[in-house]
Structures are given as C-alpha cells and as structure tokens.
Amino acid sequence: MAERPPSAAVLVLHGGYETGLAPPPPGLMNLPGLRMLPIARAVARAVRPAPGIRVRRVRYSHRGWNGARQDPMRDVVRDLDALRSEAGDIPVVLLGHSMGARAALHAAGHPLVRSVVGLAPWCPPGDPVTQLAGRDVVLLHSTRDRVTSPQATQSLTARARRAGARTCLVTIRDSDHAMLRRAPSWHRLTADLVRGLLGLGPLPDAVTAALELPVDASAADGTMALDSLPAGPGRRPVRGMPRT
C-alpha cells in the first residue's frame, strides 16, 4: 500500500563545513549526521502520537556551504519542493544544527516553512533575514560554543524580529558545539519546541512571550537561559499556528 501524504513535516539538517564539494561520507563516517540522529529520534517520538507527521533527514549533495553556491540551502529547497508536490501546502518545521541551521534560516522563505529551530547555528553577520518574516524562529546556543558564535546568533534574533519574524534565543550553559555535554537537555528541549511549533502541545511560557515581543525589542529581551525555564512542559502553544 502506498504511503499516505503527510499532514505536516519536520526536515532535519545536520551540520557540515564552510567549504567542500565532495558529498558527505556515508554512514558512521558522517559525524555531523550522527550528531543529529538522537535529536531526530527524540523529535520523532515527540510527534508520534499525532498521525501523519513525517520526520525526514535532508540529504546533502555536498559537504560544504561553498560561499555563494549555498549548496545545503539548495538541497533543502529541493526537498521542500518535492514535499509540496507530494502533500500540498502542509506546515513544515526546519530543524538544523550549525551549517544545517544556516541552511534552514536561508530556506525559510519557502511557502511550506512555518518555523525554524536552529541548534548552535552558524549566523554570519551579513546573512539575510527578510525571508524569515512571518516565521517562528527559535535558536539554541551554548554559551561556551567555540565553533559558532552565540553573540552572532543573538544579534540575528533581533535583526530577524525587525524584519517581521517571531524570534527567541535559549542559551545553554556548560555545553558545547557538538551538543554532547548536557545532551539530554538539547534533546528534550528541541523535541518540546518542535511539538509546540506544530501546535501539538505547549511551549514554555518564556519562549511564547519572546515570540510575541514587539519588533523593536532588544536582542537581550528575546534571550533566556535554559536553566531559567520551568521543568516539564510549558503552558501555551504559539498563537496562530495551525493544528495538524
């Protein structure tokens, strides 16, 4: 029997490199891909009670961003176009780590994309933000990340909010870029965020409040520490997100 088209989807984007035209190595040799496997599994478990939600990993053609080529972003758009042809205008959450988060942010202007969850995102200061208008953008970053900049991530949240996005940043202390230290916290919060952004459950109140800030709010106003969030699920879903 043919698989039924999904009612919503989560596209998972692993990290990569600044440059690299070779394809990502297969299987266990693809370390950036391996880092996202436990998070993808946590998200799949979190959305499983709701039928019809597909969690799918994006396959990259090249291992690097490669400057103006923006290769992983093109791969994301390709998958979004294929998903739209298959299922129509369903809500999609893009979930990316590092380079994958950058690709998600760049591809967020696609008509299917409702939300972006970025883990330790790569956010160069000159990257565009206008494509994020009307989207929910929740970024998570370790305060001790030595690969990508939490300060640049915080700056992007303010720039994107002024461009019409709903944004917030959750900082995670005593962790790292690879999300190995405090891994359960990364997994649990990411799964809760994806569920909430799909309208399947509540978001933490502080995240909801940050997403509802006015466009001129400061970057600090939309930033919160993971350890300041209450234990357990939040209280309310984001206003205006469709339920699936």
Sequence and secondary structure as in RCSB ss.txt:
>XXXX:A:sequence
MAERPPSAAVLVLHGGYETGLAPPPPGLMNLPGLRMLPIARAVARAVRPAPGIRVRRVRYSHRGWNGARQDPMRD
VVRDLDALRSEAGDIPVVLLGHSMGARAALHAAGHPLVRSVVGLAPWCPPGDPVTQLAGRDVVLLHSTRDRVTSP
QATQSLTARARRAGARTCLVTIRDSDHAMLRRAPSWHRLTADLVRGLLGLGPLPDAVTAALELPVDASAADGTMA
LDSLPAGPGRRPVRGMPRT
>XXXX:A:secstr
      SEEEEEE   BSS  S    GGG HHHHHHHHHHHHHHHHHTTSTTEEEEE   SSSB  GGG HHHHH
HHHHHHHHHHHH S  EEEEEETHHHHHHHHHTTSTTEEEEEEES    TT   GGGTT EEEEEEETT SSS H
HHHHHHHHHHHHTT EEEEEEETT  TTS TTHHHHHHHHHHHHHHHTTSS B HHHHHHHT  TT  TTTTEEE
GGGS SS  SB  TT    
